[in-house]
Structures are given as C-alpha cells and as structure tokens.
Amino acid sequence: MGKTFWGSDKPLEEKTEEELWIRYRRQRDPEIREAFIKQYAPLVKYVAGKVAVGMPHNVEFDDLVGFGVFGLLDAIDKFDPDKNVKFKTYAVTRIRGAIFDELRSIDWVPRSVRQKTREVEEAIGSLEAQLGRTATDQEIARALGMNEGEFLKTMQRISSTSVLSLNDVWFSGDESDKVSIVDSLESPSSLNPDVIVEKEEIRRVIVEAINDLPEKEKKILVLYYYEDLTLKEIGQVLEVTESRVSQLHTKAILRLRSRLTNIRKGIV
C-alpha cells in the first residue's frame, strides 16, 4: 500500500501535484522530493540542450546536465506553490542559472577577453550616464578608440567565449546583499514588510532598465529567458544570424549591468 499523509488513507501516488507541493513545503518529505527529482529530470536535459547550442566545443553536454541537476534540486527546495507560478517555469530559470554558475567557475575565458568585457561595460555605463539615453554602437566604439567594425569584432569575441546571463545582472544598495534579476522576480512571503517593499523597488528599477534597452536587445532577452528559444531559433524569428543574436544578447547583459551599477552608485 502506498504512503499516506494527513491521516488520509489516500496513497501518496494518488495525490495531485499541488497537494504534494503543499505537503513538501510543510514537512520536507524525502519521498516526495525524490518523486519530483525523477519527474523533472528530463527538464534538466532539455535546458542543458538549449544552453549547449553555441557553447565552445570543449563543453560537454553531460557536464551541462550535471550542473543543471544542482539547479533542479535548488528549485525543488525553494519553490513556493502559493506564488501562482508553475514549477516548470521556475525550475527552468534555476537550472539555467546553475549551469551558467558552474561554467563561470571553470573560467576558460582568456584574461584579455575578461579585460575587454570590463572595458566595454565601463564605456557603456559612462556613455549612457552622460547621454541620458541608450548609446549606439558607433558611440561605444568611439569611446573605446575603435571603429564600428572593430567594435563588432570585439563583441563577437566576447559573446563567443564569455558566459553571461541575467543571473549576472544585479542591483542592490549594499555589496553584501546583491540581488540578481532572477532573484528580484521572487518576493518570498516569509520576508518582513520592509524587505518586501525594498524588493518591489528593486524589481521596478530592473523592469525600467530592461524597458530602456534597444527594442531588438529587449526582444532577445524575452525570447531567450521567458519564451525559452535557442539563439538559433531567435535568429530565425528576427531574421539575423545566430552569431548576431549572441552579440546582441551579450551587449544587452553588459548594458543592464552598467545601468544598474550606475543607479546603485547614484550616477543616474
């Protein structure tokens, strides 16, 4: 006979998923956790497959899956069914974030590329603070002492070797309490009212920063992070090459990071 709970004679396997989430949130039943892991394991492979597209050849698919498992476990432990968000939607974000976190920890990116990434981000931040608007490629290139063609080649190199995602984009008034865009979209009910108000303000600032992006860059973020399309699929939608989508994605991330850093410092 299957396991029962709450004094019910109804077996565990006959409970709805919603009922199981409620039980897990209350009692952290390891049997339910194991059931969720088995049920959503294919989701890890799905996300890993999406991330694998465009990755350097030395990145193994099985490694991505292994990294993603940590995200799934994290999602199961932190998921709150009261927030009216589907677990699958929540888990995809956590799985992708865990994969990117592990990829960054490997740190295969050449020092010269990391340095150039910082230079581009700082140039964008400085320019857009001065201009009060989004800087064009030509303006960014000029600030970097390049022509537009050289700037595009630089962005291509950064986008093909760096691992940048929305998990990198954060905003906070305190270095010890960074809040990524992904985290800012959560408002745990366990937080006290003052913290909830602060989180809502952070969310507002981030939404405004995203809305200020050039239309194509904003659309790429939506299609990649919320519609779950691959860079190749986005390229087909926007009728540009996959390489161009990758460049625009990288530029959008750098733009957001510099914008939110400026806001945190009170520059804009």
C-alpha positions as CSV (number, residue, x, y, z in Angstrom):
1,M,0.0,0.0,0.0
2,G,1.3,3.5,-0.9
3,K,2.4,6.0,1.7
4,T,-0.4,8.3,3.1
5,F,-0.4,11.6,4.9
6,W,-2.6,13.9,7.0
7,G,-4.4,11.0,8.4
8,S,-5.7,10.2,4.9
9,D,-6.0,6.7,3.6
10,K,-5.3,8.1,0.1
11,P,-1.9,6.8,-1.2
12,L,0.8,9.3,-2.0
13,E,0.8,8.4,-5.6
14,E,-2.9,9.3,-5.9
15,K,-2.3,12.9,-4.7
16,T,-2.3,15.8,-7.1
17,E,1.0,17.6,-7.7
18,E,-0.4,20.7,-6.0
19,E,-1.2,18.6,-2.9
20,L,2.3,17.1,-3.0
21,W,3.9,20.6,-3.1
22,I,1.9,21.7,-0.1
23,R,3.0,18.6,1.8
24,Y,6.6,19.1,0.8
25,R,6.6,22.7,1.8
26,R,5.3,21.8,5.2
27,Q,7.1,18.6,6.0
28,R,10.1,18.2,3.6
29,D,9.1,14.6,2.9
30,P,12.2,13.0,1.2
31,E,10.0,10.6,-0.7
32,I,8.1,13.4,-2.3
33,R,11.4,15.2,-3.1
34,E,12.7,12.0,-4.8
35,A,9.5,11.8,-6.8
36,F,9.9,15.4,-8.0
37,I,13.5,14.8,-9.0
38,K,12.5,11.8,-11.1
39,Q,9.6,13.6,-12.6
40,Y,11.5,16.7,-13.7
41,A,14.9,15.1,-14.5
42,P,14.0,15.3,-18.3
43,L,13.7,19.1,-17.8
44,V,17.4,19.3,-16.9
45,K,18.3,17.6,-20.2
46,Y,16.0,19.9,-22.1
47,V,17.6,23.1,-20.6
48,A,21.1,21.7,-21.0
49,G,20.4,21.1,-24.6
50,K,19.2,24.7,-25.1
51,V,22.3,26.0,-23.4
52,A,24.6,23.7,-25.3
53,V,23.8,25.4,-28.6
54,G,26.6,27.9,-29.3
55,M,28.8,26.7,-26.5
56,P,32.5,26.1,-27.1
57,H,33.4,22.6,-28.3
58,N,35.2,21.8,-25.0
59,V,31.9,22.0,-23.1
60,E,30.4,18.5,-22.8
61,F,26.6,18.1,-22.8
62,D,26.8,15.6,-19.9
63,D,28.6,18.2,-17.8
64,L,25.9,20.7,-18.5
65,V,23.3,18.1,-17.4
66,G,25.3,17.5,-14.2
67,F,25.5,21.2,-13.5
68,G,21.7,21.6,-14.1
69,V,20.8,18.9,-11.6
70,F,22.0,21.3,-8.8
71,G,19.6,23.9,-10.2
72,L,16.7,21.4,-10.1
73,L,17.4,20.5,-6.5
74,D,17.6,24.1,-5.6
75,A,14.3,24.8,-7.4
76,I,12.6,21.9,-5.6
77,D,13.8,23.1,-2.2
78,K,12.9,26.8,-2.8
79,F,9.7,26.5,-4.8
80,D,6.6,28.2,-3.3
81,P,3.3,27.0,-4.8
82,D,1.5,30.0,-3.3
83,K,3.1,32.4,-5.7
84,N,1.0,31.2,-8.7
85,V,4.0,30.3,-10.8
86,K,4.3,27.0,-12.5
87,F,7.1,24.9,-11.1
88,K,8.4,24.1,-14.6
89,T,8.8,27.9,-15.3
90,Y,10.5,28.5,-12.0
91,A,12.8,25.4,-12.4
92,V,14.0,26.3,-15.9
93,T,15.3,29.6,-14.6
94,R,17.1,27.9,-11.7
95,I,18.5,25.1,-13.8
96,R,19.9,27.5,-16.4
97,G,21.3,29.7,-13.7
98,A,23.1,26.7,-12.1
99,I,24.6,25.7,-15.4
100,F,25.9,29.2,-16.0
101,D,27.3,29.4,-12.5
102,E,29.3,26.2,-13.0
103,L,30.5,27.3,-16.4
104,R,31.8,30.5,-15.0
105,S,33.6,28.7,-12.2
106,I,35.5,26.7,-14.8
107,D,36.7,30.0,-16.1
108,W,38.1,29.1,-19.5
109,V,37.8,32.7,-20.7
110,P,41.1,34.3,-21.6
111,R,42.2,37.2,-19.4
112,S,42.3,39.5,-22.4
113,V,38.6,38.8,-23.1
114,R,37.7,39.4,-19.4
115,Q,39.5,42.7,-19.5
116,K,37.9,43.8,-22.8
117,T,34.5,42.8,-21.4
118,R,35.1,45.1,-18.4
119,E,36.2,47.9,-20.7
120,V,33.1,47.7,-22.9
121,E,30.8,47.6,-19.8
122,E,32.5,50.6,-18.3
123,A,32.3,52.5,-21.6
124,I,28.6,51.8,-21.9
125,G,28.0,52.8,-18.3
126,S,29.9,56.1,-18.6
127,L,28.4,57.0,-22.0
128,E,24.8,56.3,-21.1
129,A,25.1,58.2,-17.8
130,Q,26.4,61.2,-19.8
131,L,23.9,60.9,-22.7
132,G,20.9,60.0,-20.6
133,R,19.9,57.5,-23.3
134,T,21.0,54.3,-24.9
135,A,24.4,54.6,-26.6
136,T,24.7,53.5,-30.2
137,D,27.4,51.0,-31.4
138,Q,29.2,53.9,-33.1
139,E,29.3,55.9,-29.9
140,I,30.5,53.0,-27.8
141,A,33.2,52.2,-30.4
142,R,34.4,55.8,-30.4
143,A,34.6,55.8,-26.6
144,L,36.8,52.6,-26.9
145,G,39.0,54.2,-29.6
146,M,37.7,51.8,-32.2
147,N,35.8,52.0,-35.4
148,E,32.4,50.3,-35.6
149,G,33.8,47.2,-37.4
150,E,36.4,46.7,-34.7
151,F,33.8,47.1,-32.0
152,L,31.6,44.4,-33.6
153,K,34.5,42.0,-33.9
154,T,35.2,42.7,-30.2
155,M,31.6,41.9,-29.3
156,Q,31.8,38.8,-31.4
157,R,34.8,37.6,-29.5
158,I,33.3,38.4,-26.1
159,S,30.0,36.7,-26.9
160,S,31.7,33.5,-28.3
161,T,34.0,33.0,-25.3
162,S,32.2,34.5,-22.3
163,V,29.3,33.1,-20.3
164,L,27.0,36.0,-19.5
165,S,23.3,35.7,-18.4
166,L,20.6,37.6,-16.5
167,N,21.9,35.8,-13.3
168,D,24.9,38.2,-13.6
169,V,22.8,41.3,-13.6
170,W,22.2,42.6,-10.1
171,F,21.1,45.6,-8.2
172,S,21.5,46.5,-4.6
173,G,22.5,49.3,-2.3
174,D,24.8,47.0,-0.4
175,E,27.7,44.9,-1.8
176,S,26.8,42.2,0.7
177,D,23.2,41.9,-0.5
178,K,23.3,41.6,-4.3
179,V,20.1,40.8,-5.9
180,S,20.1,39.3,-9.4
181,I,17.3,39.9,-11.9
182,V,16.2,36.3,-11.4
183,D,16.1,36.7,-7.6
184,S,14.4,40.0,-7.8
185,L,11.4,38.4,-9.5
186,E,10.7,36.4,-6.3
187,S,9.1,38.0,-3.3
188,P,9.1,35.4,-0.6
189,S,6.1,35.7,1.7
190,S,8.4,35.0,4.6
191,L,10.1,38.4,4.3
192,N,9.0,41.2,6.6
193,P,7.1,44.1,5.0
194,D,10.1,46.5,4.9
195,V,12.1,43.9,2.9
196,I,9.2,43.2,0.6
197,V,8.9,47.0,-0.2
198,E,12.6,47.1,-0.9
199,K,12.4,44.1,-3.2
200,E,9.5,45.7,-5.1
201,E,11.5,48.8,-5.6
202,I,14.4,46.7,-7.0
203,R,12.1,45.0,-9.3
204,R,10.7,48.3,-10.5
205,V,14.2,49.6,-11.3
206,I,15.2,46.4,-13.1
207,V,12.0,46.5,-15.2
208,E,12.7,50.1,-16.2
209,A,16.3,49.2,-17.1
210,I,15.1,46.4,-19.3
211,N,12.4,48.6,-21.0
212,D,15.1,51.2,-21.8
213,L,17.1,48.6,-23.8
214,P,17.0,48.9,-27.6
215,E,14.0,47.1,-28.9
216,K,15.9,44.2,-30.6
217,E,18.0,43.5,-27.4
218,K,14.9,43.6,-25.2
219,K,13.1,41.2,-27.6
220,I,16.1,38.8,-27.4
221,L,16.0,38.7,-23.6
222,V,12.3,38.0,-23.7
223,L,12.6,35.2,-26.3
224,Y,15.6,33.6,-24.6
225,Y,14.8,33.8,-20.9
226,Y,11.0,33.8,-21.0
227,E,10.0,32.1,-24.3
228,D,12.9,29.6,-23.9
229,L,14.0,29.8,-27.5
230,T,17.6,29.0,-28.5
231,L,19.8,31.7,-30.1
232,K,19.4,29.9,-33.4
233,E,15.6,30.0,-33.1
234,I,15.7,33.7,-32.1
235,G,17.8,34.4,-35.2
236,Q,15.2,32.8,-37.4
237,V,12.5,35.0,-35.7
238,L,14.5,38.2,-36.0
239,E,15.9,37.2,-39.4
240,V,19.6,37.7,-38.3
241,T,22.4,35.2,-37.8
242,E,22.8,33.2,-34.6
243,S,26.2,35.0,-34.1
244,R,24.5,38.4,-34.3
245,V,21.9,37.3,-31.7
246,S,24.7,36.2,-29.4
247,Q,26.4,39.6,-29.8
248,L,23.1,41.4,-29.1
249,H,22.4,39.2,-26.1
250,T,25.9,39.9,-24.6
251,K,25.5,43.7,-25.3
252,A,22.1,43.7,-23.5
253,I,23.6,42.0,-20.5
254,L,26.5,44.5,-20.3
255,R,24.1,47.4,-20.8
256,L,21.9,46.2,-17.9
257,R,24.9,45.6,-15.6
258,S,26.4,49.0,-16.3
259,R,23.0,50.7,-16.0
260,L,22.1,49.1,-12.7
261,T,25.6,49.7,-11.3
262,N,25.2,53.4,-12.2
263,I,21.9,53.5,-10.4
264,R,23.3,51.8,-7.3
265,K,26.1,54.4,-7.2
266,G,23.7,57.2,-7.7
267,I,25.2,58.2,-11.1
268,V,21.9,58.2,-12.9
